[in-house]
Amino acid sequence: MKIYAVGGAVRDELLGLPVQDRDYVVVGATPEEMVKLGFKPVGKEFPVFLHPETHEEYALARTERKIARGYHGFEFYAAPDITLEQDLARRDLTINALAKDERGAVVDPFNGATDLKAGVLRHVSAAFAEDPVRILRVARFAARYGFAVAPETLALMRRMVADGEADALVPERVWQEAARGLMEKEPSQMLRVLRECGALARVAPEIDALFERGEPGETALAALAAAAREGGSLEVRFAALARALDPLAVEALAGRLKAPAGCRDLALLAARHANIIIDATELDARELLDLLDATDAWRRPERWSELIAAAVAAEPETERVREYLERVRQAAAAVDAGAIARAVESPGEIRHRLQRARLEAIHKALEA
């Protein structure tokens, strides 16, 4: 029995990056032997075990064979005679087909270390085409590391899209990979790669349509990049990307991807109000109050801040607009709504007086 650290942990160590999770491959063992050593079996489709102390994953070396369309259509074979090289050969990219033995020696049968140094994402074998999720993973890795996709890999991804493999992707998996990609260092790279291979038109046609119009696509990428540089949340990044869309297109996109409600709602607000927010310094007090009302800034001040961040990302005078609107909101929010409600019995009169008081507060804030 031999145990090897594999995949992302080895890759990130070679890059000098912190390692989050470690996975291991066990060569020359049977499930029964693993159980006798105290490992807990957890794999459903193939033998995976949790270490009795560290709870890290240990998988028996295996091969896989495509038997049906999509990314679930695989048959796995795990046995003591499967070699480490055979196990690594089934992986997606050369930079992920790396292993390290118990002495610390790197095993690199597909020159992944060379591609790491060159900053290249290259598929290991033609078997890459058997799993459409790999298209999304390549795009996500481009966003994480800023690496270029090898020409032959990009060509293979294009053929996969043309052959309809990308159509087998289910929304939950697309969103899972997209959300992770949006939170990477250079999320706009993910969109560029998906656009280049044709997959963007299949998984997010509304965003792809922005590129068809030319400048709107580049503007959306610039907004996304700016939101990422500022450390924006997933909701902010998604809204910054989608703010150039028509609200109906945002609804369609969020529904297709089954995006969480928070992402959908913020993107809708950005689509409806981004242009107004960008020109906020030109609005009068009544228009500013209408904006605050329409975005429910009173009950959701944190979402209001995220909306502003998404709306003004990559825009000129971003900080000036952000500070201006927050000063206006704070001035209006300082009005004691409770005191007004206690002084007036009619609900209609309460709202009238509250609006008037908030309007006066905004006027004072603008004059200060």
C-alpha positions in Angstrom: 0.0 0.0 0.0 1.3 3.5 -0.9 -0.3 6.8 -0.1 0.1 10.0 -2.2 -1.1 13.5 -1.7 -2.8 14.6 -4.9 -4.4 17.4 -6.9 -5.0 20.9 -5.5 -2.8 20.5 -2.4 0.3 19.6 -4.4 -0.5 22.3 -7.0 -0.9 25.1 -4.5 2.2 24.0 -2.6 4.2 24.3 -5.7 2.7 27.8 -6.3 3.6 28.8 -2.8 0.0 29.3 -1.9 -1.8 28.2 1.4 -3.4 24.8 1.2 -7.0 24.6 2.3 -7.8 20.9 1.9 -5.7 17.8 1.3 -6.8 14.7 -0.7 -5.0 11.5 -0.9 -4.9 8.5 -3.3 -4.2 5.0 -2.0 -2.5 2.6 -4.4 -2.5 -1.2 -3.8 -5.2 -1.4 -1.2 -8.7 -2.9 -1.0 -11.8 -1.4 0.8 -11.5 -4.2 3.4 -8.0 -3.2 4.2 -8.9 0.4 4.6 -11.7 -0.4 7.0 -9.4 -2.6 9.1 -7.0 0.4 9.4 -9.9 2.4 10.9 -10.8 4.4 7.9 -14.5 5.3 7.5 -16.1 4.5 4.1 -18.1 7.5 2.7 -17.9 7.1 -1.1 -21.2 6.3 -2.9 -19.9 5.8 -6.5 -16.3 4.7 -5.7 -14.2 3.9 -2.6 -13.5 7.0 -0.6 -12.6 6.9 3.1 -12.1 9.4 5.9 -9.0 9.2 8.0 -9.9 8.1 11.6 -8.0 11.1 13.1 -7.7 13.9 10.5 -10.9 13.2 8.7 -9.2 13.9 5.4 -10.3 12.1 2.3 -8.4 9.0 1.0 -9.6 7.5 -2.2 -8.5 4.2 -3.7 -6.7 4.6 -7.0 -9.3 4.3 -9.8 -10.0 4.6 -13.5 -13.2 5.8 -15.1 -15.0 5.1 -18.4 -17.7 7.2 -20.1 -20.9 5.2 -20.5 -23.6 7.9 -21.0 -24.0 11.6 -21.9 -23.5 14.3 -19.3 -21.2 14.4 -16.2 -22.9 11.6 -14.3 -22.5 9.1 -17.0 -19.3 7.4 -15.8 -18.3 3.9 -14.7 -15.5 3.7 -12.1 -13.1 0.9 -11.5 -11.0 0.7 -8.4 -8.7 -2.2 -7.6 -5.2 -2.8 -6.1 -3.6 -3.1 -9.5 -4.5 0.4 -10.6 -1.4 2.6 -10.7 -0.9 6.1 -9.6 -0.3 7.2 -13.2 -3.6 5.6 -14.3 -5.4 7.5 -11.5 -3.8 10.8 -12.4 -4.5 10.3 -16.1 -8.3 10.7 -15.5 -7.9 14.2 -14.1 -8.8 17.3 -16.0 -5.7 19.5 -16.2 -2.0 18.8 -16.0 -1.7 21.2 -13.0 -4.1 19.0 -11.1 -2.5 15.7 -12.2 0.3 16.1 -9.6 1.1 13.9 -6.7 3.5 13.8 -3.8 4.7 10.7 -2.0 5.2 10.2 1.7 8.8 11.3 1.4 7.8 14.6 -0.3 8.9 13.7 -3.8 6.6 15.1 -6.6 5.2 12.7 -9.1 4.4 14.5 -12.4 3.7 12.2 -15.3 2.0 14.9 -17.4 4.4 17.9 -16.9 2.0 19.8 -14.8 4.8 21.6 -12.9 6.0 23.0 -16.3 2.6 24.3 -17.0 2.4 25.8 -13.6 5.5 27.8 -14.2 4.3 28.8 -17.6 0.8 29.8 -16.3 -1.0 27.4 -18.7 -4.2 25.4 -18.3 -3.8 22.3 -20.4 -6.0 19.2 -20.5 -4.4 15.8 -19.6 -6.0 13.7 -22.3 -8.9 13.5 -24.7 -10.9 12.1 -21.9 -11.3 15.7 -20.8 -14.2 16.0 -23.3 -16.2 13.4 -21.4 -17.2 15.7 -18.6 -18.8 19.1 -19.4 -18.2 20.4 -15.9 -14.5 20.7 -16.9 -15.4 23.6 -19.2 -16.6 25.5 -16.1 -13.6 24.4 -14.0 -11.1 25.6 -16.6 -12.8 29.0 -16.7 -12.8 29.1 -12.9 -9.1 28.3 -12.7 -8.4 31.1 -15.2 -10.2 33.4 -12.8 -8.2 32.1 -9.8 -4.7 32.1 -11.2 -4.9 34.4 -14.3 -3.5 31.5 -16.4 -4.0 31.2 -20.1 -5.9 28.3 -21.7 -3.7 26.2 -24.0 -4.8 26.6 -27.6 -5.5 22.9 -28.0 -7.5 22.8 -24.8 -9.6 25.8 -25.9 -10.2 24.1 -29.2 -11.4 20.9 -27.4 -13.7 23.0 -25.2 -15.2 24.6 -28.4 -15.8 21.1 -29.9 -17.5 20.0 -26.6 -19.9 23.0 -26.8 -20.6 22.4 -30.5 -21.3 18.7 -29.7 -23.9 19.7 -27.1 -22.0 18.5 -24.0 -22.5 21.9 -22.3 -26.3 21.5 -22.7 -26.1 18.6 -20.2 -25.0 20.9 -17.4 -27.7 21.3 -14.7 -28.3 24.7 -13.2 -27.2 23.8 -9.7 -23.7 22.7 -10.9 -23.4 25.7 -13.2 -24.2 28.1 -10.3 -21.8 26.2 -8.0 -18.9 26.7 -10.4 -20.0 30.2 -11.4 -20.3 31.4 -7.8 -16.8 30.1 -7.0 -15.4 31.7 -10.1 -17.1 35.1 -9.3 -15.3 35.0 -5.9 -11.9 34.5 -7.4 -9.2 37.1 -7.8 -10.0 37.8 -11.5 -13.6 36.7 -12.1 -13.8 38.5 -15.4 -11.3 36.0 -16.8 -13.9 33.3 -16.2 -16.4 35.1 -18.4 -13.8 35.7 -21.1 -12.9 32.0 -21.3 -16.5 30.9 -21.3 -17.2 33.4 -24.1 -14.2 32.3 -26.1 -15.2 28.6 -26.1 -18.9 29.4 -26.7 -20.2 28.0 -23.4 -21.3 31.4 -22.1 -24.1 31.5 -24.7 -25.3 28.2 -23.4 -25.2 28.7 -19.7 -25.8 32.5 -19.5 -27.1 33.8 -22.8 -28.2 37.1 -21.2 -24.6 37.9 -20.3 -23.4 36.6 -23.7 -25.8 39.0 -25.4 -24.0 42.0 -23.7 -20.9 40.9 -25.6 -22.8 40.7 -28.8 -23.6 44.4 -28.3 -19.9 45.2 -27.9 -19.2 47.9 -25.3 -21.9 46.7 -22.8 -20.0 43.4 -22.4 -16.7 45.1 -21.7 -18.4 47.5 -19.3 -19.9 44.6 -17.4 -16.5 42.9 -17.1 -15.0 46.1 -15.9 -17.7 46.5 -13.2 -17.2 42.9 -12.1 -13.4 43.4 -11.9 -13.8 46.6 -9.9 -16.2 44.9 -7.5 -13.7 42.0 -7.1 -10.8 44.5 -6.4 -12.9 46.0 -3.6 -13.5 42.6 -2.0 -17.2 42.7 -2.8 -19.5 39.9 -1.7 -20.9 37.3 -4.1 -24.1 39.3 -4.2 -22.3 42.6 -5.1 -20.2 40.9 -7.8 -23.2 39.2 -9.4 -25.1 42.5 -9.4 -22.2 44.5 -10.8 -22.0 42.0 -13.7 -25.8 41.9 -14.3 -26.6 45.6 -13.8 -26.5 46.4 -17.5 -29.3 43.9 -18.2 -33.0 44.6 -18.5 -34.7 43.5 -15.3 -36.6 40.8 -17.2 -33.2 39.5 -18.4 -32.0 39.5 -14.8 -35.0 37.4 -13.8 -34.4 35.0 -16.6 -30.7 34.7 -15.8 -31.2 34.2 -12.0 -33.9 31.7 -12.7 -31.9 29.7 -15.2 -28.9 29.5 -12.8 -31.1 29.0 -9.8 -29.2 31.8 -8.1 -29.9 32.5 -4.4 -32.6 35.0 -3.6 -30.0 37.5 -2.3 -28.1 37.5 -5.5 -31.2 37.8 -7.6 -32.8 40.6 -5.6 -29.6 42.8 -5.5 -29.1 42.3 -9.3 -32.7 43.3 -9.9 -32.3 46.5 -7.9 -29.0 47.2 -9.7 -30.7 46.7 -13.1 -33.5 49.0 -12.2 -31.6 51.8 -10.4 -27.9 51.7 -11.4 -28.2 54.6 -13.9 -30.0 56.7 -11.4 -27.4 55.9 -8.7 -24.5 56.7 -11.0 -26.0 60.2 -11.6 -27.1 60.7 -7.9 -25.2 63.9 -7.4 -27.5 65.5 -10.1 -30.7 64.4 -8.3 -32.8 66.8 -6.3 -34.1 66.0 -2.8 -37.4 64.5 -3.9 -35.7 62.2 -6.4 -33.2 61.1 -3.8 -36.1 60.3 -1.4 -37.9 58.4 -4.1 -34.7 56.3 -4.7 -34.4 55.5 -1.0 -38.0 54.5 -0.9 -37.8 52.3 -4.0 -34.8 50.4 -2.7 -36.1 50.0 0.8 -33.0 51.7 2.2 -34.7 52.2 5.6 -35.1 48.6 6.5 -32.1 47.2 4.6 -29.2 49.6 5.1 -26.6 46.9 4.5 -28.2 45.9 1.2 -28.4 49.6 0.3 -24.6 49.8 0.7 -24.1 46.7 -1.4 -26.4 48.1 -4.1 -24.4 51.3 -4.3 -21.2 49.3 -4.5 -22.5 47.2 -7.4 -24.0 50.2 -9.2 -20.9 52.4 -9.1 -18.2 49.8 -9.6 -15.8 51.0 -12.2 -17.6 54.3 -12.6 -16.0 57.7 -12.4 -16.0 59.3 -9.0 -17.1 56.1 -7.3 -16.1 57.2 -3.8 -17.7 60.6 -4.2 -21.1 59.1 -5.2 -20.9 56.4 -2.5 -20.2 59.0 0.2 -22.8 61.4 -1.1 -25.6 58.8 -1.1 -24.6 57.4 2.3 -24.7 61.0 3.8 -28.2 61.5 2.3 -29.4 58.1 3.6 -28.1 58.7 7.1 -29.7 62.2 7.2 -33.1 60.9 6.2 -32.8 57.8 8.4 -32.1 59.9 11.4 -35.8 61.2 11.4 -37.6 59.7 14.3 -40.4 57.7 12.7 -41.6 56.4 16.0 -42.1 59.9 17.4 -44.1 60.9 14.4 -46.2 57.7 14.6 -47.0 58.5 18.3 -48.0 62.0 17.6 -50.5 61.2 14.7 -53.3 58.6 14.6 -54.0 58.4 10.9 -51.7 56.0 9.0 -52.0 58.2 5.9 -51.0 61.3 7.9 -48.1 59.4 9.5 -46.7 58.6 6.1 -47.2 62.1 4.9 -45.4 63.7 7.8 -42.6 61.1 7.7 -42.0 61.8 4.1 -42.0 65.5 4.7 -39.6 65.2 7.6 -37.2 63.0 5.6 -37.4 65.4 2.6 -36.5 68.3 4.9 -33.6 66.3 6.3 -32.3 65.6 2.8 -32.5 69.3 1.9 -30.4 70.1 5.0 -27.9 67.5 4.1 -27.5 68.8 0.6 -27.1 72.4 1.8 -24.5 71.4 4.4 
